[in-house]
């Protein structure tokens, strides 16, 4: 949800279409990050992926993961948080794999 200043209700900007794996859905969203362009990145925990929504988008795109749950370099097991550094690297805390992975998203 996004809350504008002095708003009485929020605006859904990602998900809100039930809990499943379509590009319009999230399943147990955890950490998030908003870049300087207003692009939203979400750790979609139970879908084992990181999603990205640009401003005004009706659906997200999979940035990394989304290849079923696992321990491979392109897989997660419940990603719970994320961060982006000034060089465009995405860091993902991969909860059940007990690791942090780094990806270039530039």
N, C-alpha and C positions, 0 to 999 in steps of 0.2 A: 504494500500500500504506500502511496505517496500522499503526504499531507501538505497542502499549500498553506502559507501563513494565514492565520485567522480562519481556516477552513473548519467546517463543522462535521465533515465526513471525508474519508480518504478516497483515493483513486487507485484502482487495481492497475498496476503496470506490468505485472508478470504473473502467469498462472491464473488461478481463480476458476479454472475449468475442471475441477476435480483432481484427484490424486491418481495419476497414471503416467505414461511415458510419451504422450504425444508432444509435439513442439509447442503446444499451447498450455501444457500442464507441468506441474512440479509435484514431486513426492517427497515430503519432508525436507523442504528447503532449509538450509542452515546458514552459513556465512555468506556475506555479499560484499560487493565493492562497486562503487560508482566512479567512473573516470571523469576527466575534465570535460568531455563531450556529452556527459549524461548517460553514457552507455552503462547498463546494469549487468554485472556478472553475479551469478548465483551458484553456490555449491548445492546441487540437486542430489541430496544424500542418498535416498533409496533408489534413485535411478542411476546412481554411480557415474555421474557426469557433472560437468560445469557448463552452464547455459549462459548465453549472452542475449540481452534485449537492447536494441537501439531505441532511442526515443520515438514513441508513437507506433512501434512495431506491434502487430497483432499476434505474432508468434516469435519464439526465440530460436536460436541456432545453437547446436552443440559445439562448444569450443574444444573441449578435450573429454575423453572418456566416452561413455555411452556404448561400450563394447562388452556389456554384461559385467557382472561382478567378478573381480579376479585380481591377481597380483602382477599382471603383465605391465610393461611400460606404458601401454595405452589403456589401462584399466584402473579402476578404483574399487575400494570396498568401503563404502560410506564416507565420501568426502564431506568434511564438516566445516571447513573454513578456507578462506583464500585471501590472497593479497597480491597486489601488482606493484612492482618497483618502477623507478623512473626510466629504466631501460626497456620497459615493455615485457618484462618477465612475469609470468603468472606463477605463484606459489600456491600449492594445494596441500592442505593437511588431510591425509588419507587415513582416517581413523583406524579401521580394522586391519590395514596393512602396516600400521605402525611406522609411517614414513611421511616425509614431505617431498613432493615432486615439484620440479621447476619446468616450465614450458615457455617458449617464446611465442607471443601472440601478436607481434608486430606484423 
